[in-house]
Each structure stands twice: as C-alpha cells, then as structure tokens.
Amino acid sequence: MNESEAPLPEEIKPETSASTEAVRIAELEGEIIKLKDSILRSQADQQNQQRRHRQEREESRKFATANLIEELLPALDSLELGLSSSPAQGEGRAVAEGFRMAIQQLHSILSSQGLSEINPVGKSFDHAKHEAVAQEPSDTVAEGGIIKVARKGWILNDRVLRHASVIVSSGTPAK
C-alpha cells in the first residue's frame, strides 16, 4: 500500500468529530423541540385552569343565593295563596292591595337575582322542569299537555330550583 492510498489518522479524526457534532446538534435540537412543546403545554394547562377558575367563580356567584331563595319560596307561595283567598271587596280590599304590592316587590327583587317562574300551562309536560302530581281527562288540552299548575316552579339562572307541580291531561274523556 502506498502512503498516498492509506488514510491518515488525522483525516479520519476530523470527519468523526464532524459527524459526532452533527449527531449532538440533532440531539440538542430534538431536546429544544421537546422543551418548547412542554412549555406550550404548560401554558395551555395554565390558561385552562384560569378559565375553569373563572367559570367556577361565576357559577358560585350566580348560585350563591340559591339556598336562601329556596327557603323564601314557600313563604311567597303562602302570601300568594292568602292574597288569592282574601276578599277583593270592602275592608279587605286595602289589605289585599298591600299584599299584592309586597308580593310584586318580592318578585322584582328575586327576578333581579336571576329567578324566573316556570309557567307551563298549555305546554307539553317536561320531566326536566315539571313534576306530575295528577292526571285528568280534558277536552281542550291534548294528552301530555299541562292542564293546571298545582305549585309554581322556579328557575334560577337557567337551573331548575324547584320543579313545577302540574296536573297533566290524559286526553279526551272516554264516553
């Protein structure tokens, strides 16, 4: 073998060094990509957590008064029942008007807190909002329709607080 044909150790060393460096650079670039991905995921997780906390705070604010309102509803029912049974004439007329105004004011306050009445008369029965307490035949209301409300239902900010107790039509009476 000629000296010109045999590779010199010095010539091999730089190539090996260059390929080692290229491999090391590729490894480091891969690590950089992994770290960038990790940072992006961490940022996304943090943003999601902040969004969840905002939603939880909003839900908490919307329904903070739910227990109080639920406890007030029977008293409101009693006031309305008393008003409907009071005489609309004579001496009771002024008292009835006072109760009517107080009830209207209470409704206004509760409405400002996100409370709305479920008034399903004439609508179809909906398990999500109504509770059937009886079923009666009806010539005017189709089967499954609501004939009468036995007790009002209430919704607080799109969540059913109390289902409406209703009487449902069983269809036309058999003759």
MDTraj code that builds the backbone (N, CA, C; nanometers):
import mdtraj as md
import numpy as np

residues = "MET ASN GLU SER GLU ALA PRO LEU PRO GLU GLU ILE LYS PRO GLU THR SER ALA SER THR GLU ALA VAL ARG ILE ALA GLU LEU GLU GLY GLU ILE ILE LYS LEU LYS ASP SER ILE LEU ARG SER GLN ALA ASP GLN GLN ASN GLN GLN ARG ARG HIS ARG GLN GLU ARG GLU GLU SER ARG LYS PHE ALA THR ALA ASN LEU ILE GLU GLU LEU LEU PRO ALA LEU ASP SER LEU GLU LEU GLY LEU SER SER SER PRO ALA GLN GLY GLU GLY ARG ALA VAL ALA GLU GLY PHE ARG MET ALA ILE GLN GLN LEU HIS SER ILE LEU SER SER GLN GLY LEU SER GLU ILE ASN PRO VAL GLY LYS SER PHE ASP HIS ALA LYS HIS GLU ALA VAL ALA GLN GLU PRO SER ASP THR VAL ALA GLU GLY GLY ILE ILE LYS VAL ALA ARG LYS GLY TRP ILE LEU ASN ASP ARG VAL LEU ARG HIS ALA SER VAL ILE VAL SER SER GLY THR PRO ALA LYS".split()
xyz = np.array([
    [0.0815, -0.1180, 0.0000],
    [0.0000, 0.0000, 0.0000],
    [0.0861, 0.1246, 0.0000],
    [0.0483, 0.2155, -0.0770],
    [0.1183, 0.3426, -0.0840],
    [0.0787, 0.4298, 0.0308],
    [0.1668, 0.5181, 0.0587],
    [0.1332, 0.6136, 0.1633],
    [0.0206, 0.7037, 0.1186],
    [0.0126, 0.7265, -0.0099],
    [-0.0938, 0.8128, -0.0597],
    [-0.2293, 0.7441, -0.0538],
    [-0.2295, 0.6124, -0.0571],
    [-0.3561, 0.5395, -0.0539],
    [-0.4047, 0.5174, 0.0886],
    [-0.3241, 0.5057, 0.1816],
    [-0.3653, 0.4779, 0.3186],
    [-0.4191, 0.6034, 0.3846],
    [-0.5342, 0.5904, 0.4505],
    [-0.5901, 0.7073, 0.5164],
    [-0.5066, 0.7455, 0.6375],
    [-0.4945, 0.8717, 0.6548],
    [-0.4192, 0.9215, 0.7678],
    [-0.5112, 0.9329, 0.8888],
    [-0.4617, 0.9028, 1.0040],
    [-0.5443, 0.9146, 1.1226],
    [-0.5944, 1.0561, 1.1426],
    [-0.5199, 1.1538, 1.1003],
    [-0.5627, 1.2921, 1.1151],
    [-0.6820, 1.3224, 1.0272],
    [-0.6904, 1.2607, 0.9101],
    [-0.8023, 1.2842, 0.8194],
    [-0.9302, 1.2210, 0.8723],
    [-0.9182, 1.1087, 0.9349],
    [-1.0354, 1.0379, 0.9879],
    [-1.0901, 1.1124, 1.1088],
    [-1.0050, 1.1596, 1.1905],
    [-1.0458, 1.2261, 1.3137],
    [-1.1378, 1.3453, 1.2890],
    [-1.1090, 1.4357, 1.1967],
    [-1.1983, 1.5479, 1.1743],
    [-1.3363, 1.5032, 1.1255],
    [-1.3444, 1.4019, 1.0400],
    [-1.4749, 1.3539, 0.9920],
    [-1.5557, 1.2968, 1.1069],
    [-1.4939, 1.2176, 1.1900],
    [-1.5617, 1.1582, 1.3043],
    [-1.6079, 1.2679, 1.3977],
    [-1.5249, 1.3640, 1.4178],
    [-1.5585, 1.4761, 1.5032],
    [-1.6762, 1.5538, 1.4446],
    [-1.6791, 1.5724, 1.3151],
    [-1.7888, 1.6450, 1.2494],
    [-1.9181, 1.5658, 1.2591],
    [-1.9124, 1.4360, 1.2395],
    [-2.0345, 1.3552, 1.2478],
    [-2.0835, 1.3476, 1.3918],
    [-1.9938, 1.3419, 1.4866],
    [-2.0318, 1.3423, 1.6276],
    [-2.0985, 1.4748, 1.6628],
    [-2.0415, 1.5817, 1.6135],
    [-2.1004, 1.7125, 1.6381],
    [-2.2387, 1.7237, 1.5741],
    [-2.2546, 1.6691, 1.4545],
    [-2.3844, 1.6732, 1.3857],
    [-2.4902, 1.5944, 1.4641],
    [-2.4493, 1.4795, 1.5157],
    [-2.5402, 1.3979, 1.5979],
    [-2.5770, 1.4737, 1.7244],
    [-2.4775, 1.5350, 1.7864],
    [-2.5014, 1.6107, 1.9106],
    [-2.5941, 1.7299, 1.8835],
    [-2.5740, 1.7971, 1.7716],
    [-2.6603, 1.9100, 1.7343],
    [-2.8036, 1.8616, 1.7115],
    [-2.8187, 1.7491, 1.6441],
    [-2.9522, 1.6928, 1.6203],
    [-3.0196, 1.6570, 1.7525],
    [-2.9427, 1.5980, 1.8451],
    [-2.9967, 1.5638, 1.9780],
    [-3.0420, 1.6904, 2.0510],
    [-2.9604, 1.7923, 2.0481],
    [-2.9936, 1.9174, 2.1163],
    [-3.1153, 1.9852, 2.0526],
    [-3.1235, 1.9813, 1.9200],
    [-3.2404, 2.0382, 1.8525],
    [-3.3673, 1.9623, 1.8906],
    [-3.3551, 1.8289, 1.9006],
    [-3.4690, 1.7475, 1.9448],
    [-3.5111, 1.7829, 2.0864],
    [-3.4125, 1.8049, 2.1719],
    [-3.4402, 1.8433, 2.3102],
    [-3.5064, 1.9810, 2.3162],
    [-3.4601, 2.0719, 2.2317],
    [-3.5209, 2.2061, 2.2259],
    [-3.6671, 2.1948, 2.1842],
    [-3.6952, 2.1126, 2.0854],
    [-3.8341, 2.0930, 2.0396],
    [-3.9194, 2.0372, 2.1533],
    [-3.8657, 1.9384, 2.2261],
    [-3.9386, 1.8798, 2.3390],
    [-3.9655, 1.9845, 2.4472],
    [-3.8656, 2.0661, 2.4762],
    [-3.8815, 2.1696, 2.5789],
    [-3.9839, 2.2753, 2.5355],
    [-3.9783, 2.3149, 2.4092],
    [-4.0777, 2.4107, 2.3582],
    [-4.2177, 2.3531, 2.3701],
    [-4.2319, 2.2255, 2.3326],
    [-4.3626, 2.1588, 2.3421],
    [-4.4095, 2.1539, 2.4874],
    [-4.3172, 2.1234, 2.5764],
    [-4.3502, 2.1173, 2.7191],
    [-4.3960, 2.2540, 2.7704],
    [-4.3264, 2.3588, 2.7274],
    [-4.3640, 2.4951, 2.7688],
    [-4.5016, 2.5310, 2.7149],
    [-4.5273, 2.4995, 2.5886],
    [-4.6586, 2.5295, 2.5287],
    [-4.7696, 2.4542, 2.6008],
    [-4.7449, 2.3287, 2.6333],
    [-4.8455, 2.2501, 2.7073],
    [-4.8698, 2.3098, 2.8464],
    [-4.7628, 2.3492, 2.9126],
    [-4.7769, 2.4105, 3.0452],
    [-4.8566, 2.5401, 3.0375],
    [-4.8296, 2.6206, 2.9365],
    [-4.9046, 2.7455, 2.9187],
    [-5.0522, 2.7164, 2.8910],
    [-5.0790, 2.6166, 2.8077],
    [-5.2174, 2.5795, 2.7769],
    [-5.2879, 2.5282, 2.9030],
    [-5.2184, 2.4468, 2.9815],
    [-5.2761, 2.3971, 3.1071],
    [-5.3079, 2.5122, 3.2024],
    [-5.2171, 2.6074, 3.2099],
    [-5.2385, 2.7227, 3.2974],
    [-5.3589, 2.8048, 3.2496],
    [-5.3690, 2.8275, 3.1199],
    [-5.4830, 2.9018, 3.0664],
    [-5.6137, 2.8274, 3.0921],
    [-5.6135, 2.6952, 3.0743],
    [-5.7329, 2.6157, 3.1014],
    [-5.7717, 2.6220, 3.2485],
    [-5.6735, 2.6163, 3.3351],
    [-5.7005, 2.6245, 3.4782],
    [-5.7579, 2.7617, 3.5148],
    [-5.7032, 2.8673, 3.4578],
    [-5.7564, 3.0017, 3.4831],
    [-5.8997, 3.0133, 3.4339],
    [-5.9296, 2.9557, 3.3165],
    [-6.0650, 2.9584, 3.2615],
    [-6.1609, 2.8821, 3.3533],
    [-6.1178, 2.7642, 3.4003],
    [-6.2019, 2.6858, 3.4921],
    [-6.2301, 2.7626, 3.6208],
    [-6.1286, 2.8282, 3.6746],
    [-6.1471, 2.9075, 3.7968],
    [-6.2450, 3.0224, 3.7740],
    [-6.2335, 3.0895, 3.6591],
    [-6.3287, 3.1973, 3.6265],
    [-6.4709, 3.1426, 3.6181],
    [-6.4865, 3.0273, 3.5518],
    [-6.6189, 2.9676, 3.5399],
    [-6.6741, 2.9277, 3.6769],
    [-6.5896, 2.8704, 3.7612],
    [-6.6329, 2.8308, 3.8954],
    [-6.6743, 2.9517, 3.9787],
    [-6.5973, 3.0608, 3.9681],
    [-6.6326, 3.1836, 4.0404],
    [-6.7669, 3.2366, 3.9912],
    [-6.7870, 3.2349, 3.8595],
    [-6.9122, 3.2834, 3.8015],
    [-7.0301, 3.1968, 3.8473],
    [-7.0122, 3.0647, 3.8436],
    [-7.1167, 2.9732, 3.8900],
    [-7.1467, 2.9975, 4.0376],
    [-7.0415, 3.0138, 4.1161],
    [-7.0582, 3.0383, 4.2587],
    [-7.1358, 3.1679, 4.2827],
    [-7.1014, 3.2714, 4.2073],
    [-7.1712, 3.3998, 4.2205],
    [-7.3188, 3.3865, 4.1794],
    [-7.3430, 3.3144, 4.0699],
    [-7.4800, 3.3011, 4.0183],
    [-7.5709, 3.2256, 4.1160],
    [-7.5142, 3.1261, 4.1848],
    [-7.5979, 3.0396, 4.2669],
    [-7.5720, 3.0531, 4.4168],
    [-7.5035, 3.1590, 4.4568],
    [-7.4747, 3.1815, 4.5984],
    [-7.6031, 3.2010, 4.6788],
    [-7.7046, 3.2571, 4.6174],
    [-7.8295, 3.2863, 4.6873],
    [-7.9328, 3.1745, 4.6743],
    [-7.8972, 3.0646, 4.6078],
    [-7.9938, 2.9572, 4.5799],
    [-8.0611, 2.9043, 4.7069],
    [-7.9842, 2.8767, 4.8120],
    [-8.0430, 2.8213, 4.9347],
    [-8.1398, 2.9196, 5.0000],
    [-8.1009, 3.0457, 5.0051],
    [-8.1888, 3.1472, 5.0630],
    [-8.3183, 3.1584, 4.9830],
    [-8.3051, 3.1635, 4.8527],
    [-8.4242, 3.1760, 4.7678],
    [-8.5139, 3.0542, 4.7837],
    [-8.4550, 2.9349, 4.7890],
    [-8.5352, 2.8130, 4.8085],
    [-8.6148, 2.8197, 4.9388],
    [-8.5558, 2.8754, 5.0423],
    [-8.6254, 2.8862, 5.1705],
    [-8.7343, 2.9934, 5.1666],
    [-8.7183, 3.0943, 5.0816],
    [-8.8191, 3.2001, 5.0697],
    [-8.9415, 3.1586, 4.9874],
    [-8.9252, 3.0630, 4.8974],
    [-9.0332, 3.0265, 4.8058],
    [-9.1620, 2.9804, 4.8766],
    [-9.1549, 2.8965, 4.9798],
    [-9.2795, 2.8589, 5.0487],
    [-9.3514, 2.9802, 5.1104],
    [-9.2753, 3.0760, 5.1618],
    [-9.3374, 3.1966, 5.2176],
    [-9.4049, 3.2764, 5.1065],
    [-9.3420, 3.2857, 4.9924],
    [-9.4017, 3.3540, 4.8777],
    [-9.5283, 3.2821, 4.8332],
    [-9.5242, 3.1489, 4.8307],
    [-9.6437, 3.0704, 4.7956],
    [-9.7578, 3.1008, 4.8926],
    [-9.7258, 3.1048, 5.0213],
    [-9.8282, 3.1318, 5.1229],
    [-9.8878, 3.2714, 5.1066],
    [-9.8046, 3.3694, 5.0805],
    [-9.8538, 3.5057, 5.0582],
    [-9.9482, 3.5109, 4.9383],
    [-9.9086, 3.4462, 4.8296],
    [-9.9922, 3.4459, 4.7098],
    [-10.1229, 3.3704, 4.7330],
    [-10.1166, 3.2612, 4.8068],
    [-10.2377, 3.1849, 4.8392],
    [-10.3304, 3.2686, 4.9267],
    [-10.2737, 3.3358, 5.0255],
    [-10.3535, 3.4227, 5.1112],
    [-10.4164, 3.5360, 5.0329],
    [-10.3429, 3.5931, 4.9415],
    [-10.3943, 3.7019, 4.8584],
    [-10.5077, 3.6532, 4.7691],
    [-10.4933, 3.5356, 4.7125],
    [-10.5975, 3.4849, 4.6228],
    [-10.7251, 3.4474, 4.6979],
    [-10.7131, 3.4159, 4.8260],
    [-10.8323, 3.3798, 4.9022],
    [-10.8920, 3.4970, 4.9795],
    [-10.8255, 3.6138, 4.9779],
    [-10.8777, 3.7294, 5.0513],
    [-10.9908, 3.7944, 4.9726],
    [-11.0833, 3.8550, 5.0443],
    [-11.1933, 3.9218, 4.9753],
    [-11.1421, 4.0437, 4.8987],
    [-11.1930, 4.0613, 4.7799],
    [-11.1498, 4.1731, 4.6962],
    [-11.2412, 4.2936, 4.7139],
    [-11.3268, 4.2847, 4.8113],
    [-11.4202, 4.3950, 4.8338],
    [-11.4140, 4.4401, 4.9790],
    [-11.4682, 4.5539, 5.0043],
    [-11.4825, 4.6052, 5.1403],
    [-11.3509, 4.6353, 5.2076],
    [-11.3480, 4.6073, 5.3395],
    [-11.2328, 4.6414, 5.4222],
    [-11.1073, 4.5630, 5.3827],
    [-11.1231, 4.4420, 5.3346],
    [-11.0082, 4.3582, 5.2976],
    [-10.9401, 4.4024, 5.1694],
    [-11.0068, 4.4918, 5.0975],
    [-10.9532, 4.5348, 4.9691],
    [-10.8186, 4.6076, 4.9846],
    [-10.8063, 4.6965, 5.0795],
    [-10.6831, 4.7727, 5.1020],
    [-10.5714, 4.6793, 5.1496],
    [-10.6049, 4.5858, 5.2372],
    [-10.5048, 4.4902, 5.2859],
    [-10.4573, 4.4026, 5.1702],
    [-10.5511, 4.3569, 5.0890],
    [-10.5160, 4.2732, 4.9736],
    [-10.4252, 4.3493, 4.8768],
    [-10.4541, 4.4766, 4.8558],
    [-10.3709, 4.5579, 4.7658],
    [-10.2296, 4.5740, 4.8230],
    [-10.2189, 4.5888, 4.9534],
    [-10.0876, 4.5975, 5.0194],
    [-10.0092, 4.4685, 5.0008],
    [-10.0769, 4.3543, 5.0189],
    [-10.0111, 4.2255, 4.9962],
    [-9.9694, 4.2107, 4.8506],
    [-10.0540, 4.2519, 4.7593],
    [-10.0243, 4.2423, 4.6165],
    [-9.8984, 4.3232, 4.5834],
    [-9.8880, 4.4420, 4.6395],
    [-9.7704, 4.5264, 4.6155],
    [-9.6441, 4.4627, 4.6758],
    [-9.6564, 4.4067, 4.7963],
    [-9.5416, 4.3419, 4.8616],
    [-9.4963, 4.2204, 4.7816],
    [-9.5908, 4.1436, 4.7322],
    [-9.5586, 4.0258, 4.6516],
    [-9.4911, 4.0688, 4.5214],
    [-9.5435, 4.1732, 4.4600],
    [-9.4847, 4.2236, 4.3360],
    [-9.3409, 4.2713, 4.3602],
    [-9.3189, 4.3393, 4.4719],
    [-9.1844, 4.3867, 4.5057],
    [-9.0903, 4.2682, 4.5305],
    [-9.1387, 4.1663, 4.5999],
    [-9.0586, 4.0474, 4.6260],
    [-9.0236, 3.9763, 4.4946],
    [-9.1210, 3.9650, 4.4050],
    [-9.0952, 3.9062, 4.2732],
    [-8.9876, 3.9858, 4.1985],
    [-8.9945, 4.1171, 4.2068],
    [-8.8979, 4.2029, 4.1388],
    [-8.7567, 4.1811, 4.1944],
    [-8.7444, 4.1717, 4.3243],
    [-8.6142, 4.1502, 4.3893],
    [-8.5577, 4.0135, 4.3489],
    [-8.6416, 3.9114, 4.3551],
    [-8.5964, 3.7770, 4.3206],
    [-8.5610, 3.7676, 4.1720],
    [-8.6365, 3.8372, 4.0901],
    [-8.6078, 3.8397, 3.9460],
    [-8.4723, 3.9039, 3.9188],
    [-8.4391, 4.0081, 3.9922],
    [-8.3101, 4.0745, 3.9741],
    [-8.1941, 3.9831, 4.0140],
    [-8.2220, 3.8809, 4.0932],
    [-8.1203, 3.7841, 4.1333],
    [-8.1133, 3.6651, 4.0368],
    [-8.1955, 3.6684, 3.9288],
    [-8.1913, 3.5629, 3.8276],
    [-8.3010, 3.4596, 3.8405],
    [-8.3982, 3.4825, 3.9265],
    [-8.5072, 3.3868, 3.9469],
    [-8.6200, 3.4155, 3.8487],
    [-8.6700, 3.3109, 3.7856],
    [-8.7858, 3.3265, 3.6978],
    [-8.8832, 3.2119, 3.7222],
    [-9.0094, 3.2417, 3.7018],
    [-9.1177, 3.1468, 3.7283],
    [-9.1346, 3.0511, 3.6107],
    [-9.1627, 2.9265, 3.6427],
    [-9.1976, 2.8288, 3.5395],
    [-9.3496, 2.8309, 3.5299],
    [-9.4013, 2.8737, 3.4153],
    [-9.5455, 2.8791, 3.3941],
    [-9.5806, 2.7911, 3.2749],
    [-9.6029, 2.6611, 3.2995],
    [-9.6178, 2.5667, 3.1896],
    [-9.7617, 2.5398, 3.1410],
    [-9.8593, 2.6168, 3.1857],
    [-9.9977, 2.5888, 3.1467],
    [-10.0107, 2.5910, 2.9944],
    [-10.0692, 2.4827, 2.9408],
    [-10.0903, 2.4712, 2.7970],
    [-9.9709, 2.4139, 2.7226],
    [-9.8598, 2.3957, 2.7896],
    [-9.7402, 2.3399, 2.7252],
    [-9.7351, 2.1895, 2.7492],
    [-9.6433, 2.1232, 2.6803],
    [-9.6247, 1.9793, 2.6995],
    [-9.5458, 1.9539, 2.8271],
    [-9.5723, 1.8399, 2.8878],
    [-9.5028, 1.8005, 3.0102],
    [-9.3551, 1.7797, 2.9805],
    [-9.2687, 1.8317, 3.0675],
    [-9.1237, 1.8210, 3.0527],
    [-9.0661, 1.7749, 3.1867],
    [-9.0109, 1.6534, 3.1889],
    [-8.9556, 1.5977, 3.3137],
    [-8.8476, 1.6856, 3.3755],
    [-8.7769, 1.7605, 3.2933],
    [-8.6681, 1.8440, 3.3431],
    [-8.7185, 1.9636, 3.4234],
    [-8.8433, 2.0074, 3.3979],
    [-8.8954, 2.1268, 3.4640],
    [-9.0242, 2.1029, 3.5431],
    [-9.0905, 1.9915, 3.5187],
    [-9.2218, 1.9692, 3.5791],
    [-9.2256, 1.8397, 3.6588],
    [-9.3172, 1.8387, 3.7542],
    [-9.3423, 1.7205, 3.8357],
    [-9.4926, 1.6953, 3.8290],
    [-9.5332, 1.5807, 3.7744],
    [-9.6759, 1.5500, 3.7614],
    [-9.7298, 1.5037, 3.8958],
    [-9.8352, 1.5706, 3.9434],
    [-9.8969, 1.5312, 4.0699],
    [-10.0324, 1.4645, 4.0464],
    [-10.0872, 1.4810, 3.9270],
    [-10.2149, 1.4184, 3.8932],
    [-10.2308, 1.4158, 3.7422],
    [-10.3276, 1.3347, 3.6998],
    [-10.3595, 1.3261, 3.5586],
    [-10.5114, 1.3285, 3.5472],
    [-10.5614, 1.4111, 3.4572],
    [-10.7060, 1.4257, 3.4402],
    [-10.7398, 1.4269, 3.2915],
    [-10.8601, 1.3779, 3.2577],
    [-10.9027, 1.3887, 3.1180],
    [-10.9388, 1.5340, 3.0850],
    [-10.9210, 1.5714, 2.9578],
    [-10.9518, 1.7080, 2.9173],
    [-10.9967, 1.7105, 2.7717],
    [-11.1023, 1.7877, 2.7470],
    [-11.1500, 1.8074, 2.6098],
    [-11.0674, 1.9124, 2.5376],
    [-11.0055, 2.0018, 2.6115],
    [-10.9368, 2.1154, 2.5498],
    [-10.7853, 2.1008, 2.5418],
    [-10.7263, 2.0202, 2.6295],
    [-10.5805, 2.0043, 2.6313],
    [-10.5455, 1.8632, 2.5841],
    [-10.4546, 1.8554, 2.4884],
    [-10.4126, 1.7258, 2.4340],
    [-10.3425, 1.6418, 2.5399],
    [-10.3392, 1.5113, 2.5158],
    [-10.2735, 1.4185, 2.6082],
    [-10.1266, 1.4577, 2.6259],
    [-10.0810, 1.4626, 2.7508],
    [-9.9436, 1.5013, 2.7815],
    [-9.9265, 1.6514, 2.8019],
    [-10.0326, 1.7279, 2.7722],
    [-10.0281, 1.8722, 2.7949],
    [-10.0609, 1.9039, 2.9398],
    [-10.0219, 2.0201, 2.9830],
    [-10.0441, 2.0595, 3.1227],
    [-10.1745, 2.1368, 3.1334],
    [-10.2630, 2.0873, 3.2187],
    [-10.3939, 2.1491, 3.2398],
    [-10.3857, 2.2622, 3.3413],
    [-10.3149, 2.2334, 3.4520],
    [-10.3139, 2.3270, 3.5643],
    [-10.1835, 2.3141, 3.6428],
    [-10.1429, 2.4235, 3.7050],
    [-10.0237, 2.4232, 3.7909],
    [-10.0703, 2.4171, 3.9357],
    [-10.0297, 2.3123, 4.0069],
    [-10.0655, 2.2983, 4.1477],
    [-9.9708, 2.3800, 4.2364],
    [-9.8452, 2.3867, 4.1977],
    [-9.7455, 2.4665, 4.2699],
    [-9.6458, 2.5192, 4.1675],
    [-9.6170, 2.6472, 4.1747],
    [-9.5260, 2.7100, 4.0791],
    [-9.3869, 2.6489, 4.0865],
    [-9.3222, 2.6484, 3.9719],
    [-9.1832, 2.6070, 3.9653],
    [-9.0968, 2.7305, 3.9449],
    [-8.9693, 2.7165, 3.9755],
    [-8.8798, 2.8311, 3.9665],
    [-8.7466, 2.7902, 3.9052],
    [-8.6910, 2.8796, 3.8251],
    [-8.5601, 2.8603, 3.7635],
    [-8.4698, 2.9735, 3.8111],
    [-8.3498, 2.9361, 3.8562],
    [-8.2500, 3.0348, 3.8981],
    [-8.1342, 3.0283, 3.7998],
    [-8.1184, 3.1347, 3.7208],
    [-8.0090, 3.1425, 3.6227],
    [-7.9970, 3.0154, 3.5385],
    [-8.1044, 2.9751, 3.4753],
    [-8.1092, 2.8592, 3.3849],
    [-8.0955, 2.7243, 3.4554],
    [-8.1041, 2.7200, 3.5862],
    [-8.1023, 2.5938, 3.6606],
    [-8.2347, 2.5811, 3.7357],
    [-8.3001, 2.4657, 3.7217],
    [-8.4273, 2.4460, 3.7900],
    [-8.4025, 2.4422, 3.9401],
    [-8.4665, 2.5359, 4.0100],
    [-8.4541, 2.5429, 4.1556],
    [-8.5639, 2.4591, 4.2198],
    [-8.6849, 2.4697, 4.1623],
    [-8.7975, 2.3896, 4.2101],
    [-8.8840, 2.3553, 4.0896],
    [-8.9119, 2.2261, 4.0713],
    [-8.9966, 2.1818, 3.9613],
    [-9.1403, 2.2297, 3.9839],
    [-9.2093, 2.2610, 3.8765],
    [-9.3497, 2.2998, 3.8862],
    [-9.4319, 2.1722, 3.9062],
    [-9.5183, 2.1719, 4.0068],
    [-9.6091, 2.0594, 4.0288],
    [-9.7313, 2.0830, 3.9415],
    [-9.7579, 1.9897, 3.8508],
    [-9.8611, 2.0123, 3.7496],
    [-9.9601, 1.8975, 3.7400],
    [-10.0768, 1.9313, 3.6838],
    [-10.1774, 1.8310, 3.6511],
    [-10.1736, 1.8153, 3.4992],
    [-10.1542, 1.6903, 3.4564],
    [-10.1328, 1.6607, 3.3151],
    [-10.2588, 1.5994, 3.2550],
    [-10.2850, 1.6330, 3.1290],
    [-10.4011, 1.5806, 3.0586],
    [-10.3777, 1.4363, 3.0184],
    [-10.4796, 1.3534, 3.0387],
    [-10.4735, 1.2139, 2.9932],
    [-10.5472, 1.1982, 2.8600],
    [-10.5831, 1.3096, 2.8004],
    [-10.6537, 1.3072, 2.6713],
    [-10.8026, 1.3287, 2.6906],
    [-10.8774, 1.3069, 2.5860],
    [-11.0236, 1.3275, 2.5942],
    [-11.0854, 1.2182, 2.6802],
    [-11.1902, 1.2544, 2.7554],
    [-11.2539, 1.1560, 2.8429],
    [-11.3284, 1.0496, 2.7610],
    [-11.3255, 0.9284, 2.8128],
    [-11.3975, 0.8182, 2.7462],
    [-11.5468, 0.8373, 2.7697],
    [-11.6246, 0.8130, 2.6627],
    [-11.7700, 0.8333, 2.6748],
    [-11.8435, 0.7041, 2.6759],
])
top = md.Topology()
chain = top.add_chain()
for i, resn in enumerate(residues, 1):
    res = top.add_residue(resn, chain, resSeq=i)
    for name in ("N", "CA", "C"):
        top.add_atom(name, md.element.get_by_symbol(name[0]), res)
traj = md.Trajectory(xyz[None], top)
